[in-house]
Amino acid sequence: MGIIAKQSIYNTLSIAIAFVIGAFNMLYLYPNFPGKEFQGLIVAVLANSNLIQPFVSFGVQHTLIKFFSDCESHEERDRLLWFVLFFPLIIIALVLPPYYFYNSQILDFLSNNNANVGRFPLLIMAVAISTAYFEIFFSWLRVHLHSVFGNFLKEVYPRLITFILLLLVAFQQITIDNFITLLIWSYYLRVLLVAGYSFYIYFPTFYIGLPKQWSAMLKYSALIFLSGAAASFILDIDKSMLYALTSDENVAFYAVALYIAAVIEAPGRAMFQITTPLVAKALSENNNERLESLLKKSSINLLIVGGFVFLVINLNLIDFYTLINQEGYASAINVVIIVSVGKLFGLSIGCLNNILSNSKYYAYIFWFSLSSALLAIALNYYFIRWYGLIGAAYATLWVLFFINFSKILLVHYLFKIHPYSIKTVSLLISLIAIYGLVFWIPSLLHPFYSIAIRTLLITFLFAIPFFIFRWSSDMELLLKRLKDRYP
């Protein structure tokens, strides 16, 4: 896993930097300058953009990854690359006219008749189109095993641009309307940057005609599109419904809590940028031994890093919210805990999603996504009405458990493999024991010192079982290399 480890480290660093910048944006700049209401509005607008994005891309970014390894010649690969670039243009040509004439009805449906979200139809569609093409070029880089720069543009770039724009708002150099306009242009600049780098890495020769497997590609894209649309609902419907059923401020509080919980996913997001094409290759070669190795290694490695981050975040929550000292945000502390449990379970399945989506059984993904989306809508509707913020968190937790557990059962049935081992059991027992021990440690006079001391204690306690049970030979080798490089 040398190439995985190397690029995963760089990608993890990018995501870590992105989370720091994003946290400063969401916890300080947004609340203190444009205000919580504007923050909630932007979160809701971007959530609605993410709901529309699958209709634009039609899943071709996933098609590129799945079929790239199956192409037997450079010509076929080049035809595939041009196919995934041109096909979304047809979709955009079909989508734009009805969106232009019926955008108010579409946005009313997505935002549950919220007038504020409906004020920005151009922003929502523009961001959806730019994000769709960014994902296509990012997949281009991933199949060529060059994910680092694309990951930087995906994670760091938008948060850095937002940081700069919020500073300009804070110093009264631009207005709120200027903020929105510049945000749109920044997304298209990102597309130009990733496109330029993709063509620099590999510029395909243009051939007239479709790839040989174009029919299978369209079928795959259609199912992935439907799955992606349903998955987008799972990711963003909670924020949209919370915005519609409660208030702008609640969306801001909830978004910040989700942002904190999402830190746990950072290792997975970093690793999957490079494991996806490797999984696709193992499936193409029918190498089940390699496939099982990738699944188990990715599971234990992600659970180790994610489990450690889970402990650091959830055992320091009270001090962290005290440190940021923003009125109302601490009301979502329990949201962080509830959602992060679901995120940790999601990490534990390793690269299982990649196996399903790149295998001949990819059609199951659609049914999982559809049922999960319907479940998310139903649970969010009732739980938010009953419990508000916490209700949205419980809905998210139940959906995450449902979809991931279903996928584990399916992969075990189809491939006779699963992501877990005896090491998984010892790791979970260690996480529970460490949480129980550190939870009772009281806060000190200043929250910063409490966070620092508690984190050092967590690190020490976590290192003991890590080396005793030898959970991951890959991580031990990585630590040894770092020690040799930086003695």
Protein Blocks (a to p, Z undefined) as FASTA:
>chain_A
ZZmmmmmmmmmmmmmmmmmmmmmmmmmmmmmmnopklmmmmmmmmmmmmmmmmmmnnomm
mmmmmmmmmpmbfklmmmmmmmmmmmmmmmmmmmmmmmmmmmmmmmmmmnoopaklmmmm
mmmmmmmmmmmmmmmmmmmmmmnopaklmmmmmmmmmmmmmmmmmmmmmnopacfklmmm
mmmmmmmmmmmmmmmmmmmmpccdddedddfklmmmmmmmmmmmmmmmmmmmmmmmmmmm
mmmmmcfklmmmmmmmmmmmmmmmmmmmmmmmmmmmmmmmmmmnopaklmmmmmmmmmmm
mmmmmmmmmmmmmmmmmmmmmmnopghjlmmmmmmmmmmmmmmmmmmnommlmmmmmmmk
lmmmmmmmmmmmmmmmmmmmmmmmmnommmmmmmmmmmmmmmmmmmmmmmmmmnopafbd
fklmmmmmmmmmmmmmmmmpccdfblklmmmmmmmmmmmmmmmmmmmnomalklmmmmmm
mmmmmZZ
